[in-house]
Amino acid sequence: MTRKSELKANGDVSLSGLIDKDVIASLLDVSPRSVQRYIPQGKVPRPIRVGKGLRWRLNEILDWIAAGCPKAAEWQRLRGA
């Protein structure tokens, strides 16, 4: 029987398509602490709170990176949300 942890793609992406700050840090080539600092500065899209943790939708982060990593307010405007 396959354990849930074995169903993660490379251990980074959960089955729900949500990623944590460690994965974003890896994608941006910065430290997880930098990603944590970017949140209140509005430099990354708004996270989703899951329990006590913060997660982001992988598809949204990939689209955000493809758009040139605009600030969160600009990203919301571009998405029309």
HELIX and SHEET records of a PDB file:
HELIX    1   1 LYS A    4  LEU A    7  5                                   4    
HELIX    2   2 LYS A   21  LEU A   28  1                                   8    
HELIX    3   3 PRO A   32  GLN A   41  1                                  10    
HELIX    4   4 LEU A   58  ALA A   66  1                                   9    
HELIX    5   5 ALA A   72  ARG A   79  1                                   8    
SHEET    1   A 3 LEU A  18  ILE A  19  0                                        
SHEET    2   A 3 GLY A  53  ARG A  57 -1                                        
SHEET    3   A 3 ILE A  48  VAL A  50 -1                                        
END                                                                             
